[in-house]
Amino acid sequence: MADPDGDFSKRHGTRVFKKSSPNGKLTAYLSKRDFLDHLTHVDPIEGVVLVDESYVKNRRVFVHVLAAFRYGREDLDVLGLSFRKDLFLASAQIYPPQQPYVDDLPTNPIPIIAVASYNSGNKRRGSSIYEEESSTENASGTQDEVKALTRLQERLLKKLGSGAYPFFFELPFATPASVTLQPGPSDSGKPCGVDYELRAYIAEECDEKPQSRGGNLIESQPEDPERQKALNLV
Protein backbone atom coordinates (compact mmCIF):
# COMPACT_ATOMS: atom_id res chain seq x y z
CA MET A 1 0.00 0.00 0.00
CA ALA A 2 1.47 3.30 -1.04
CA ASP A 3 2.01 5.80 1.74
CA PRO A 4 3.01 9.32 0.62
CA ASP A 5 4.03 10.27 4.15
CA GLY A 6 6.30 7.26 4.45
CA ASP A 7 4.62 6.40 7.77
CA PHE A 8 4.20 2.67 7.12
CA SER A 9 7.09 1.77 4.86
CA LYS A 10 9.89 4.06 6.03
CA ARG A 11 9.46 5.16 9.60
CA HIS A 12 8.19 1.86 11.01
CA GLY A 13 8.91 -0.58 8.18
CA THR A 14 5.38 -2.03 8.22
CA ARG A 15 4.30 -3.95 5.11
CA VAL A 16 0.59 -3.98 4.30
CA PHE A 17 -1.18 -6.12 1.70
CA LYS A 18 -4.13 -4.49 -0.06
CA LYS A 19 -6.80 -6.15 -2.21
CA SER A 20 -9.93 -4.53 -3.66
CA SER A 21 -13.12 -6.00 -5.09
CA PRO A 22 -13.58 -5.62 -8.87
CA ASN A 23 -15.93 -2.66 -8.40
CA GLY A 24 -13.73 -1.06 -5.75
CA LYS A 25 -16.49 -0.96 -3.11
CA LEU A 26 -14.62 -3.17 -0.64
CA THR A 27 -10.89 -3.06 0.06
CA ALA A 28 -9.11 -5.33 2.54
CA TYR A 29 -5.83 -4.50 4.28
CA LEU A 30 -3.69 -7.24 5.89
CA SER A 31 -0.26 -7.22 7.46
CA LYS A 32 0.56 -10.64 5.96
CA ARG A 33 -0.88 -13.55 4.00
CA ASP A 34 1.13 -16.40 5.50
CA PHE A 35 0.29 -17.51 9.03
CA LEU A 36 2.44 -19.86 11.09
CA ASP A 37 1.24 -22.68 13.30
CA HIS A 38 3.28 -22.50 16.52
CA LEU A 39 1.81 -25.81 17.80
CA THR A 40 0.24 -24.05 20.79
CA HIS A 41 -1.45 -21.36 18.69
CA VAL A 42 -1.75 -20.01 15.15
CA ASP A 43 -0.95 -16.46 14.13
CA PRO A 44 -4.20 -14.46 14.27
CA ILE A 45 -5.72 -13.02 11.10
CA GLU A 46 -6.22 -9.32 11.68
CA GLY A 47 -6.88 -6.47 9.32
CA VAL A 48 -9.26 -3.77 8.17
CA VAL A 49 -11.86 -3.51 5.39
CA LEU A 50 -12.60 -0.15 3.80
CA VAL A 51 -16.32 0.00 2.93
CA ASP A 52 -18.09 2.29 0.47
CA GLU A 53 -21.09 2.95 2.70
CA SER A 54 -23.01 4.81 -0.02
CA TYR A 55 -22.97 1.63 -2.12
CA VAL A 56 -23.82 -0.77 0.71
CA LYS A 57 -26.79 1.34 1.91
CA ASN A 58 -29.08 -0.80 4.10
CA ARG A 59 -27.21 -4.06 3.54
CA ARG A 60 -24.45 -5.57 5.65
CA VAL A 61 -20.80 -6.37 5.13
CA PHE A 62 -19.38 -9.66 6.39
CA VAL A 63 -15.90 -11.17 6.49
CA HIS A 64 -15.26 -14.89 6.73
CA VAL A 65 -12.30 -17.23 6.91
CA LEU A 66 -12.78 -20.68 5.39
CA ALA A 67 -10.49 -23.72 5.47
CA ALA A 68 -11.41 -26.36 2.90
CA PHE A 69 -10.06 -29.76 1.83
CA ARG A 70 -10.48 -30.68 -1.84
CA TYR A 71 -9.84 -34.33 -2.63
CA GLY A 72 -11.14 -34.54 -6.21
CA ARG A 73 -11.37 -32.53 -9.40
CA GLU A 74 -14.12 -29.92 -9.71
CA ASP A 75 -15.36 -31.42 -12.98
CA LEU A 76 -16.14 -34.66 -11.11
CA ASP A 77 -18.63 -32.91 -8.82
CA VAL A 78 -21.75 -34.53 -10.27
CA LEU A 79 -25.05 -35.93 -9.02
CA GLY A 80 -24.90 -33.84 -5.87
CA LEU A 81 -21.57 -35.33 -4.80
CA SER A 82 -18.79 -32.95 -3.93
CA PHE A 83 -15.12 -33.78 -3.51
CA ARG A 84 -14.67 -30.92 -1.08
CA LYS A 85 -15.07 -30.64 2.67
CA ASP A 86 -15.21 -27.38 4.61
CA LEU A 87 -13.05 -27.88 7.69
CA PHE A 88 -13.41 -24.56 9.47
CA LEU A 89 -15.53 -21.47 8.95
CA ALA A 90 -15.61 -18.28 10.99
CA SER A 91 -17.57 -15.20 9.96
CA ALA A 92 -18.15 -11.74 11.40
CA GLN A 93 -20.33 -8.76 10.57
CA ILE A 94 -18.16 -5.68 10.28
CA TYR A 95 -20.74 -3.21 8.93
CA PRO A 96 -22.89 -1.89 10.46
CA PRO A 97 -20.65 -2.44 13.50
CA GLN A 98 -22.28 -4.37 16.34
CA GLN A 99 -19.67 -3.56 18.99
CA PRO A 100 -19.38 -0.18 20.74
CA TYR A 101 -16.77 2.36 19.66
CA VAL A 102 -13.75 2.99 21.90
CA ASP A 103 -11.95 6.34 21.62
CA ASP A 104 -13.96 7.08 18.46
CA LEU A 105 -12.68 3.89 16.78
CA PRO A 106 -14.71 0.75 15.94
CA THR A 107 -13.74 -2.41 17.80
CA ASN A 108 -13.19 -5.93 16.51
CA PRO A 109 -16.43 -7.86 15.95
CA ILE A 110 -17.03 -11.19 17.68
CA PRO A 111 -16.85 -13.97 15.04
CA ILE A 112 -19.44 -16.71 14.68
CA ILE A 113 -17.65 -20.06 14.42
CA ALA A 114 -19.07 -22.90 12.31
CA VAL A 115 -17.58 -26.21 11.23
CA ALA A 116 -19.14 -27.91 8.19
CA SER A 117 -19.91 -31.61 7.98
CA TYR A 118 -19.23 -33.69 4.88
CA ASN A 119 -22.41 -32.21 3.46
CA SER A 120 -21.46 -28.58 2.76
CA GLY A 121 -25.11 -27.57 3.07
CA ASN A 122 -25.38 -28.95 6.62
CA LYS A 123 -23.33 -26.49 8.63
CA ARG A 124 -23.49 -26.51 12.38
CA ARG A 125 -22.17 -24.10 14.97
CA GLY A 126 -19.30 -25.49 17.01
CA SER A 127 -17.87 -28.97 16.59
CA SER A 128 -16.87 -31.90 18.72
CA ILE A 129 -13.45 -32.00 17.05
CA TYR A 130 -12.80 -28.57 18.52
CA GLU A 131 -13.89 -29.40 22.06
CA GLU A 132 -10.51 -28.18 23.28
CA GLU A 133 -11.53 -24.71 22.09
CA SER A 134 -14.86 -24.79 23.94
CA SER A 135 -13.65 -22.29 26.53
CA THR A 136 -13.62 -19.56 23.88
CA GLU A 137 -17.12 -20.29 22.57
CA ASN A 138 -20.56 -19.99 24.07
CA ALA A 139 -23.63 -22.10 23.35
CA SER A 140 -24.46 -20.17 20.18
CA GLY A 141 -21.02 -20.79 18.69
CA THR A 142 -19.64 -17.29 19.16
CA GLN A 143 -16.47 -16.15 20.88
CA ASP A 144 -17.24 -14.29 24.11
CA GLU A 145 -14.11 -12.16 24.30
CA VAL A 146 -13.80 -8.98 22.26
CA LYS A 147 -10.24 -8.66 20.98
CA ALA A 148 -8.60 -5.28 21.39
CA LEU A 149 -7.44 -3.48 18.27
CA THR A 150 -3.87 -4.23 17.30
CA ARG A 151 -1.43 -1.40 16.67
CA LEU A 152 -1.65 -1.98 12.92
CA GLN A 153 -5.45 -1.85 13.01
CA GLU A 154 -5.43 1.40 14.98
CA ARG A 155 -3.08 3.03 12.51
CA LEU A 156 -5.08 1.82 9.51
CA LEU A 157 -8.38 2.98 11.00
CA LYS A 158 -6.99 6.44 11.71
CA LYS A 159 -5.43 6.68 8.25
CA LEU A 160 -8.39 5.34 6.23
CA GLY A 161 -11.10 7.24 8.07
CA SER A 162 -14.67 6.54 9.08
CA GLY A 163 -15.38 3.98 6.34
CA ALA A 164 -12.84 1.45 7.68
CA TYR A 165 -13.83 -1.43 9.96
CA PRO A 166 -11.59 -4.02 11.67
CA PHE A 167 -11.77 -7.82 11.81
CA PHE A 168 -9.89 -10.37 13.92
CA PHE A 169 -9.95 -14.17 13.57
CA GLU A 170 -8.17 -16.87 15.55
CA LEU A 171 -7.75 -20.31 13.98
CA PRO A 172 -7.93 -23.35 16.28
CA PHE A 173 -4.58 -25.09 16.48
CA ALA A 174 -6.29 -28.28 15.25
CA THR A 175 -6.82 -26.81 11.79
CA PRO A 176 -4.48 -28.38 9.21
CA ALA A 177 -1.64 -26.65 7.41
CA SER A 178 -1.96 -25.51 3.81
CA VAL A 179 -1.15 -28.34 1.38
CA THR A 180 -1.31 -28.30 -2.42
CA LEU A 181 -0.89 -31.47 -4.50
CA GLN A 182 0.88 -30.97 -7.80
CA PRO A 183 -1.79 -31.34 -10.54
CA GLY A 184 -1.20 -33.57 -13.54
CA PRO A 185 -0.76 -32.22 -17.07
CA SER A 186 -4.39 -32.95 -17.97
CA ASP A 187 -5.94 -31.73 -14.70
CA SER A 188 -8.01 -28.56 -14.67
CA GLY A 189 -9.58 -26.42 -11.95
CA LYS A 190 -8.32 -25.98 -8.43
CA PRO A 191 -5.68 -28.49 -7.30
CA CYS A 192 -6.35 -30.97 -4.51
CA GLY A 193 -5.24 -30.11 -1.01
CA VAL A 194 -6.07 -27.86 1.93
CA ASP A 195 -6.45 -24.14 1.36
CA TYR A 196 -7.65 -21.08 3.25
CA GLU A 197 -9.56 -18.09 1.99
CA LEU A 198 -10.54 -14.72 3.38
CA ARG A 199 -13.71 -13.27 1.85
CA ALA A 200 -15.41 -9.92 2.39
CA TYR A 201 -18.87 -9.61 0.90
CA ILE A 202 -22.09 -7.61 0.94
CA ALA A 203 -25.30 -9.45 1.86
CA GLU A 204 -28.51 -9.22 3.83
CA GLU A 205 -27.61 -12.17 6.07
CA CYS A 206 -24.37 -13.87 7.03
CA ASP A 207 -25.19 -17.19 5.32
CA GLU A 208 -26.45 -15.55 2.14
CA LYS A 209 -24.53 -16.41 -1.03
CA PRO A 210 -22.09 -13.56 -1.77
CA GLN A 211 -22.76 -11.45 -4.84
CA SER A 212 -20.55 -12.32 -7.79
CA ARG A 213 -20.67 -8.98 -9.58
CA GLY A 214 -18.34 -7.03 -7.36
CA GLY A 215 -18.96 -7.49 -3.66
CA ASN A 216 -16.20 -10.05 -3.20
CA LEU A 217 -12.47 -9.69 -2.96
CA ILE A 218 -10.77 -11.33 -5.93
CA GLU A 219 -8.46 -14.29 -5.41
CA SER A 220 -4.75 -13.79 -4.93
CA GLN A 221 -2.27 -16.64 -4.64
CA PRO A 222 0.13 -16.44 -1.66
CA GLU A 223 3.67 -15.37 -2.44
CA ASP A 224 5.28 -18.05 -0.28
CA PRO A 225 3.51 -21.42 -0.67
CA GLU A 226 5.99 -23.08 1.68
CA ARG A 227 4.60 -21.43 4.80
CA GLN A 228 2.32 -23.51 6.95
CA LYS A 229 -0.97 -21.65 6.51
CA ALA A 230 -1.33 -19.51 3.41
CA LEU A 231 -4.39 -17.29 3.08
CA ASN A 232 -6.02 -16.42 -0.23
CA LEU A 233 -7.90 -13.15 -0.51
CA VAL A 234 -11.13 -14.01 -2.31
C-alpha positions, -999 to +999 in steps of 0.1 A: +000+000+000+015+033-010+020+058+017+030+093+006+040+103+041+063+073+045+046+064+078+042+027+071+071+018+049+099+041+060+095+052+096+082+019+110+089-006+082+054-020+082+043-039+051+006-040+043-012-061+017-041-045-001-068-062-022-099-045-037-131-060-051-136-056-089-159-027-084-137-011-058-165-010-031-146-032-006-109-031+001-091-053+025-058-045+043-037-072+059-003-072+075+006-106+060-009-136+040+011-164+055+003-175+090+024-199+111+012-227+133+033-225+165+018-258+178+002-241+208-015-214+187-017-200+152-009-165+141-042-145+143-057-130+111-062-093+117-069-065+093-093-038+082-119-035+054-126-002+038-163+000+029-181+023+005-211+030+027-230+048+000-230+016-021-238-008+007-268+013+019-291-008+041-272-041+035-245-056+057-208-064+051-194-097+064-159-112+065-153-149+067-123-172+069-128-207+054-105-237+055-114-264+029-101-298+018-105-307-018-098-343-026-111-345-062-114-325-094-141-299-097-154-314-130-161-347-111-186-329-088-217-345-103-250-359-090-249-338-059-216-353-048-188-329-039-151-338-035-147-309-011-151-306+027-152-274+046-130-279+077-134-246+095-155-215+089-156-183+110-176-152+100-181-117+114-203-088+106-182-057+103-207-032+089-229-019+105-206-024+135-223-044+163-197-036+190-194-002+207-168+024+197-138+030+219-119+063+216-140+071+185-127+039+168-147+008+159-137-024+178-132-059+165-164-079+160-170-112+177-169-140+150-194-167+147-177-201+144-191-229+123-176-262+112-191-279+082-199-316+080-192-337+049-224-322+035-215-286+028-251-276+031-254-289+066-233-265+086-235-265+124-222-241+150-193-255+170-179-290+166-169-319+187-135-320+170-128-286+185-139-294+221-105-282+233-115-247+221-149-248+239-136-223+265-136-196+239-171-203+226-206-200+241-236-221+233-245-202+202-210-208+187-196-173+192-165-162+209-172-143+241-141-122+243-138-090+223-102-087+210-086-053+214-074-035+183-039-042+173-014-014+167-017-020+129-055-018+130-054+014+150-031+030+125-051+018+095-084+030+110-070+064+117-054+067+083-084+053+062-111+072+081-147+065+091-154+040+063-128+015+077-138-014+100-116-040+117-118-078+118-099-104+139-099-142+136-082-169+156-078-203+140-079-233+163-046-251+165-063-283+152-068-268+118-045-284+092-016-266+074-020-255+038-012-283+014-013-283-024-009-315-045+009-310-078-018-313-105-012-336-135-008-322-171-044-330-180-059-317-147-080-286-147-096-264-120-083-260-084-057-285-073-063-310-045-052-301-010-061-279+019-065-241+014-076-211+033-096-181+020-105-147+034-137-133+019-154-099+024-189-096+009-221-076+009-253-094+019-285-092+038-276-122+061-244-139+070-252-172+053-264-155+021-245-164-010-221-136-018-228-115-048-206-123-078-207-090-096-183-070-074-190-075-037-162-101-032-125-097-030-108-113-059-085-143-054-047-138-049-023-166-046+001-164-017+037-154-024+053-180-003+035-214-007+060-231+017+046-214+048+023-235+070-010-217+065-013-195+034-044-173+031-060-164-002-079-131-005-111-140-023 
